[in-house]
């Protein structure tokens, strides 16, 4: 069976699993409303369907990613048969640029050097060589993995304009029904809103001694670690909490649906909250594809133990990527996220449009740089965010488990 045929088969299985899960979730909601609680049998059946659906959905996404990687690999094969150039980091591109070598060899006043850095160089590479030493295990030689950022969950896109014009779906009322022949058919109601979003600029810069140009390894590590992380950190806060005023992005959280669990399970904790948020998204017909929460809250979930003192989420020595209920977990250090969580369909509910990939500019003409033998280094990017389906995101506060004796 070819990869394309396997992907088609998995896609069909995902659609069937989603339909079965939606029906079972609606039945569970009706049962909870009528009886005030769910039977153990119904809860087990819903959880089983949810796990199966998420596993199939992950398999589908992996197949799609693998097919895309294969296509890119074929496209990158040189026509003359030489070895394809591997993706280089932002710092490597900067220090290997011929223009930088000429610039460093004859630093003069009133000169500026701009080195464009493709998006792939900033988000696909690891930490610069020499900044973090590899972790060595028997038979394994690998570098520590960088944490996921919110951007890694959202669908990517590009734009060539200073603003994007798009359509947001704000509501859907399904009035489909069985009708007799020769009778009026019911109308469903779909609401749309036209949006125009300006491209925003995220940038920062720092000063350095001219001597840094004589040590390209140091310059590379500085670009790959400090400048790269600085942009990503602010970008993440804007994507999550941007209020849409002025030049700010209109983030996901201000537009998300409030967390409203369908029922309250016994001894509810953070794991239950994220599962109930997934159920809320599924009942809205937009299954969740990921979770976002604070480092501290994820640590609390990882440290949950059963009555025998065993960790609920598995072996603490595991190096697996954080996942919960079959979905990837992105942890953030943004202070406003402490005690909060965001679950939703990041792949379908939002999209990032890059207008200008991150680029690095080195100049000696800023202020009194020439007089003090200094240089100014700037790194910036331009992008826009479109939250196409606000109801695809569920934002809420974690439940605080009741302490023994009824206190909190």
C-alpha positions in Angstrom: 0.0 0.0 0.0 1.4 3.4 -1.0 1.7 6.3 1.5 -1.0 8.2 -0.4 -3.4 5.2 -0.1 -2.6 4.7 3.6 -3.3 8.4 4.2 -6.6 8.1 2.4 -7.6 5.1 4.5 -6.5 6.8 7.8 -8.5 10.0 6.8 -11.6 7.9 6.3 -11.1 6.3 9.7 -10.7 9.7 11.4 -13.9 10.9 9.9 -15.8 7.8 11.1 -14.2 8.1 14.5 -15.2 11.7 14.8 -18.8 11.0 13.8 -19.0 8.1 16.4 -17.4 10.3 19.1 -19.7 13.2 18.5 -22.8 11.0 18.7 -21.5 9.3 21.9 -20.6 12.7 23.4 -24.1 14.0 22.8 -25.6 10.9 24.3 -23.4 11.4 27.4 -24.4 15.0 27.7 -28.1 14.0 27.6 -27.5 11.3 30.2 -25.6 13.7 32.5 -28.5 16.3 32.2 -31.2 13.7 32.9 -29.5 11.7 35.6 -27.3 14.4 37.1 -24.2 12.2 36.5 -22.6 9.7 34.1 -22.5 6.0 34.5 -19.1 4.4 34.7 -19.9 2.4 31.5 -20.8 5.6 29.5 -17.8 7.5 30.7 -15.5 4.6 29.8 -17.1 4.3 26.3 -16.6 8.1 25.7 -13.0 8.0 26.9 -12.2 5.0 24.7 -13.7 6.7 21.6 -11.8 9.9 22.4 -8.5 8.1 22.7 -9.1 6.2 19.4 -10.0 9.4 17.6 -7.0 11.3 18.9 -4.6 8.5 18.0 -6.0 8.3 14.5 -5.9 12.1 14.1 -2.2 12.1 15.2 -1.4 9.3 12.7 -3.0 11.3 10.0 -1.0 14.4 10.8 2.2 12.4 11.0 1.5 10.9 7.6 0.8 14.3 6.1 4.0 15.7 7.6 6.0 12.7 6.3 4.6 13.1 2.8 5.4 16.8 2.9 9.0 16.1 4.0 9.5 13.5 1.2 8.3 16.1 -1.4 10.6 18.7 0.0 13.5 16.2 0.0 13.0 15.4 -3.7 12.7 19.1 -4.5 16.0 19.8 -2.7 18.0 17.2 -4.6 20.6 19.1 -6.7 20.5 18.7 -10.4 24.2 18.0 -10.7 24.2 15.3 -8.0 26.1 17.1 -5.3 25.1 16.8 -1.7 22.0 18.9 -0.7 22.8 21.8 1.6 21.3 21.1 5.0 19.1 23.8 6.7 21.3 26.2 8.5 20.6 28.2 11.7 20.1 32.0 11.7 23.5 32.5 13.2 25.2 30.2 10.6 23.7 32.1 7.7 24.8 35.4 9.3 28.4 34.5 9.9 28.8 32.7 6.6 27.5 35.6 4.6 30.2 36.9 2.3 29.0 40.5 2.9 29.6 40.1 6.6 33.2 38.9 6.0 33.8 42.0 3.9 32.1 44.2 6.5 34.2 42.8 9.3 37.4 43.2 7.4 36.9 46.9 6.9 34.4 48.3 9.5 33.7 51.9 8.6 31.2 54.5 9.7 27.9 55.0 7.9 27.6 51.4 6.8 24.8 49.0 7.4 24.7 45.3 6.7 21.4 43.4 6.3 21.3 39.5 6.2 17.8 38.0 5.6 17.1 34.9 7.6 14.5 32.4 6.2 11.8 31.3 8.6 13.1 27.7 8.5 16.4 28.8 9.9 14.8 30.2 13.0 12.2 27.6 13.8 13.7 24.3 12.5 17.2 24.2 13.9 18.6 23.4 17.3 20.7 25.5 19.7 23.9 26.8 18.2 27.0 24.6 18.4 29.0 25.2 21.5 26.2 26.9 23.5 24.7 23.7 24.9 26.8 20.5 25.0 25.1 17.3 23.6 23.5 14.9 26.2 25.3 11.5 25.7 23.7 8.2 26.6 24.9 4.7 25.7 24.4 4.3 22.0 22.7 7.7 21.6 24.2 11.1 20.6 21.5 13.8 20.6 21.0 17.4 21.5 18.3 18.5 24.0 15.0 19.2 22.3 13.8 22.8 22.3 10.4 23.3 23.8 7.4 23.8 21.5 6.0 27.3 21.0 2.4 28.2 20.3 3.4 28.8 16.7 4.2 25.1 16.3 0.5 24.3 16.8 -1.0 26.8 14.5 -1.4 26.5 10.7 1.3 28.5 8.8 0.7 30.9 5.9 2.3 33.8 4.0 1.2 37.2 2.7 2.8 39.8 0.5 0.6 42.7 1.7 0.8 45.0 4.7 -2.7 43.8 5.7 -4.8 40.7 5.2 -8.6 40.7 4.4 -10.3 37.5 5.6 -13.7 36.1 6.6 -14.4 34.8 10.2 -17.2 32.3 10.8 -19.0 33.6 13.9 -21.8 31.2 14.3 -23.7 28.2 12.8 -27.2 27.0 13.6 -27.9 23.6 12.1 -31.6 23.3 11.2 -31.3 20.3 8.9 -34.3 17.9 9.4 -36.2 15.1 7.7 -38.8 16.6 5.4 -41.7 15.2 3.5 -41.9 15.4 -0.3 -43.2 18.7 -1.8 -42.8 20.6 1.5 -40.7 23.6 2.4 -37.1 22.8 3.4 -35.6 24.4 6.6 -32.9 27.0 6.4 -29.7 26.7 8.5 -28.0 29.9 9.7 -24.3 30.5 9.1 -23.0 33.9 10.3 -19.8 35.5 8.9 -17.9 38.6 9.6 -15.4 40.3 7.3 -12.1 41.2 9.0 -9.0 43.2 8.0 -5.9 42.6 10.0 -2.7 44.7 9.7 0.7 43.1 9.7 2.5 43.7 13.0 6.3 44.1 13.5 8.1 42.4 16.4 11.7 43.6 16.8 14.5 44.1 19.2 18.2 45.1 19.1 21.4 45.3 21.2 24.8 46.9 21.1 28.1 45.1 20.9 31.7 45.8 20.6 33.2 45.8 17.1 35.4 42.9 18.3 32.5 40.5 18.3 32.9 40.5 14.5 36.3 39.0 15.0 34.7 36.0 16.8 32.0 34.7 14.5 31.2 31.7 16.7 30.2 34.1 19.5 28.1 36.1 17.1 26.4 33.0 15.8 25.5 31.8 19.3 24.2 35.2 20.2 21.9 35.3 17.2 20.7 31.7 17.6 19.9 32.0 21.3 19.2 35.5 22.5 17.8 37.2 19.4 15.8 34.1 18.2 14.3 33.3 21.6 13.5 37.0 22.3 11.3 37.2 19.2 9.6 33.9 19.9 8.8 34.8 23.5 7.1 38.1 22.6 5.5 36.5 19.5 3.9 33.9 21.8 2.5 36.4 24.2 1.0 38.4 21.3 -0.6 35.3 19.8 -2.1 34.3 23.1 -3.0 37.7 24.7 -2.7 40.4 22.1 -5.7 42.8 22.5 -5.8 43.9 18.9 -5.3 47.6 19.7 -2.8 49.7 17.9 0.0 47.5 16.4 -0.8 44.5 18.6 -2.0 41.2 17.3 -5.6 40.2 18.1 -4.7 37.1 20.2 -6.6 33.8 20.7 -7.4 34.1 24.4 -9.5 37.4 24.1 -11.6 35.7 21.4 -11.8 32.2 22.9 -15.0 30.5 24.3 -15.2 30.4 28.1 -14.7 26.9 29.7 -18.1 25.4 30.6 -17.8 21.7 31.5 -20.7 19.5 30.6 -20.5 17.7 33.9 -18.4 17.5 37.1 -16.5 14.2 37.6 -15.6 12.9 41.0 -12.3 14.4 42.5 -11.9 16.7 39.6 -8.4 17.9 38.8 -6.4 19.5 36.0 -6.4 16.3 33.9 -10.2 16.3 34.0 -10.4 19.9 33.1 -8.4 19.4 29.9 -10.5 16.4 29.0 -13.7 18.3 29.6 -12.4 21.2 27.4 -11.8 18.6 24.7 -15.4 17.4 25.1 -16.7 21.0 24.8 -14.7 21.5 21.6 -16.0 18.2 20.2 -19.6 19.2 21.0 -18.9 22.4 19.0 -18.0 20.2 16.1 -14.3 21.3 16.1 -12.2 18.7 17.8 -9.2 20.0 19.8 -5.6 19.5 18.4 -3.6 20.7 21.4 -3.3 22.2 24.9 -1.5 25.3 26.2 -0.7 25.8 29.9 1.9 27.3 32.2 5.1 25.4 33.2 3.9 25.3 36.8 0.5 23.8 36.0 2.0 21.2 33.8 4.4 20.3 36.6 1.5 19.9 38.9 -0.2 17.5 36.4 3.0 15.5 35.9 3.4 15.1 39.7 -0.1 13.7 40.3 0.0 10.3 41.9 -2.5 7.5 42.6 -3.2 6.1 46.1 -0.1 3.9 45.9 2.2 6.8 45.2 2.7 6.0 41.5 2.8 8.8 38.9 -0.4 8.9 36.9 1.2 10.0 33.6 3.8 7.3 33.5 7.6 6.9 34.0 9.3 10.1 35.2 12.5 9.1 33.3 10.7 9.3 29.9 12.0 11.8 27.4 8.8 11.8 25.3 7.3 15.0 24.1 4.6 16.3 26.5 1.1 14.9 25.5 -2.2 14.5 27.3 -5.3 12.6 26.1 -3.4 12.0 22.8 -2.8 15.7 22.1 0.5 17.7 22.3 1.0 20.0 25.2 2.7 23.4 24.8 4.0 24.9 28.0 4.6 28.6 28.4 6.3 30.8 31.0 3.9 33.7 30.3 2.8 34.9 33.8 -0.8 35.6 32.8 -1.2 31.9 32.0 -0.6 30.6 35.5 -3.6 28.7 36.7 -5.2 28.9 33.2 -5.4 26.6 30.2 -6.2 26.9 26.5 -7.5 23.8 24.5 -8.7 23.9 21.0 -8.3 23.2 17.3 -5.2 25.2 16.6 -4.7 23.7 13.1 -8.2 24.7 11.9 -9.2 27.6 14.1 -6.3 30.0 13.5 -3.6 30.8 11.0 -0.4 32.8 11.1 0.6 34.8 8.0 4.3 35.7 7.8 5.0 38.9 5.8 8.7 39.2 6.5 10.8 36.4 7.9 13.2 37.3 10.8 16.2 39.2 9.5 19.3 40.5 11.1 20.8 44.0 10.5 24.2 45.1 11.6 25.0 48.8 11.6 27.8 51.2 12.7 25.9 54.4 11.9 23.5 54.3 14.9 24.0 57.1 17.4 27.7 57.3 18.4 28.7 53.7 17.4 31.6 54.8 15.3 33.0 57.0 18.0 32.8 54.3 20.6 33.9 51.4 18.3 30.5 49.7 18.7 28.0 48.1 16.4 24.2 47.8 16.6 22.5 44.5 15.8 18.7 44.4 15.1 16.5 41.4 14.6 12.8 41.7 13.5 9.9 39.9 11.8 6.5 40.9 10.5 3.4 38.7 10.7 -0.4 38.7 11.1 -2.8 36.4 13.0 -6.3 35.4 11.9 -8.5 33.6 14.4 -11.0 32.1 11.9 -13.1 30.1 14.4 -13.2 31.6 17.9 -15.4 28.8 19.1 -12.6 26.4 18.3 -10.7 27.5 21.4 -11.7 26.8 25.0 -10.1 29.0 27.7 -10.6 28.5 31.4 -9.2 28.2 35.0 -8.0 25.0 36.5 -10.1 23.4 39.1 -8.6 23.4 42.6 -9.1 19.9 44.1 -10.9 19.9 47.4 -8.7 19.2 50.4 -9.6 16.6 53.1 -12.2 17.9 55.4 -13.9 20.0 52.7 -11.5 22.9 52.6 -9.6 24.2 49.6 
